[in-house]
């Protein structure tokens, strides 16, 4: 009467699949939420000419909040009156490992442009985004969560938006 043994379980110490290359940079989709956990928007980051930038690709209205504008009325230059969807909010971020700096972040509510820093978590699933005036100590940080690569179909990603009269 031999005892049957079940096949050995797969080695659970190994990762199910190797982490994608995408998790090693800020490139990809990110979900921004406020301090109350309300998701305000999704951002799509790309690398362009060695710098990272993120544009708003989806917006969510907070229940009971005033209606947001479809255009950036308070923005200046080539973003004045540009559609909010597709608006590049984070610009010029220079990567050094998991840290990004020397960039800027736009608050489209009032048109203010802040200095910006970002840091990618070691697992690539969180992006700490800090906007500040003057010195980094005087700023605010939000932690954004990575969304899957297929969060939006490529054809649904809004193109970069500029002012109605701006030329790209």
N, C-alpha and C positions, 0 to 999 in steps of 0.2 A: 504494500500500500504506500505508494510514493506520494509525497506532498507536492502539489503543483505550485510552482512559483510564477507570479505574474511577471511580465517583462519589466525590466528596470525602467523606472521613470526617466525621462530625458533629464539631462544635467540642468538643474534649475539655477545653477550659479551663472550659467552663460546668459547673455542677453538674447532675447528672442530674435532680434535682428540688430545689426550694427546701427548705431545712430547715424542718421542721414547727415551728409555734409552741410545741409542747410542749417542745422542747429548750431553750427559753429560761428555763424555771423548773424547780424541783425536782419539780413535779407529775409523777406517773407511777410506773412500776415500776422498782425498783432491786434489784440482786443484791449481797448482802454476803458477802464472803469473808474468812477469817482470814489471818494472815501466811503460812501454808503454802499458801494458794490454795484451801483447802476452802470450798465454798459452804455457809454456815450458814443463810441464809434469804433470802427475797424480801420486799421492803417496798413498800407502795403509799402514795405521798404525795399528799395533796390540799391545797388551800388552803381554809381555813375562817375566815371573818370576818377576812380579811387576814393570817392566820398559817398557816404550813405545818406539817403534822403527818404522821407516817409510821407506819403500822401493819404488823405482821408478818402476811403473808398466806400464807407457805409456809415450812416448816422442813425441814431436811435433817439426818439423823443421821450423824455422823462414824463410820466403821467403827471398832469397838473402843472407842468412847467410851461412858460410862454412858448409860443411857436418860434422855432429858430428860423433864421433867414436862409434862403436857398443860395444867396450870393454873399461874398465877403465885402459888405458895404464899408467897413472901417479899415480894410487893408489898403496898402499904398502900392504905388508903382504898378508893375505888370500883374499884380494880384487884385487890384481895385475892381470891385464888382465881379470878380471871377466866380464861377459856380463853386459852391462849397465841396461838392463831390468831385474829387480829383485834385483838390487844392493841396499843394505841397506845404505841409505844416512844419516838418523837421527838415533842415537843410544843412549841408556842408559838414557832416559828422565824419571826422577822421578817425579811423580804426587803429587801435594799438592793442592787439590781443582781444580781450573781452571788453575793453574800455573804448569809448568813443567820446571825442571832445572836439573843441574848436568850432562847434556848429551853433545853430540857432533853432528856436522853436517859436512859432507864431501862435498867439492867442487870437483866433478869428473873431471872438466876441467883441474885442476892443481894438484890434489891429496892432497890439503891442508885440514887439519881437524881443524875446529873451535870449540870453546866452544859454547853451544847452550842453549837457553831458549825458551819456547813457552808459549802462553797464549790463552786459549779458550774463545771466546766471551760468554756473558751470555746466548745467545740463541743457542749456540753450532754450529753456522753456519760459523764462521770465526776462523781461527787459526793464531795468530801472531807468526811468526817464526823468531828468532833473532840469527844470528851467529856473534861471536866476538872473537877477539884475546885479551888476557889479561883481560880487564874489560868490562862489558856490555856496558858502555858508548861508547866504541870504537867499534861499530858494525853496522850492517845493519839489518833492519827488513822488512820482506815481510808478507803480509796478504794473506793467502791461503783461498779458499772457499770450503766448504764441498760439496761433490758430493753425489747423492743418493746412498743408500746401494747397489742398483742394477746397478751401473755405469758400472761394469764389471761382467760377469758371473764368478762364483768361478773357473771354469775350465780354464778361460782365464787369471787369475791372475798369472803373472810369479812367479815361486818359487824363494826363496832367491838364489842369485847368488854368487858364490865364484870363486876364481882362478881355472884354469883348473886342477892344481895339488893339490889343497887344499882338506882336508878331513873335513867333517862336524861333 
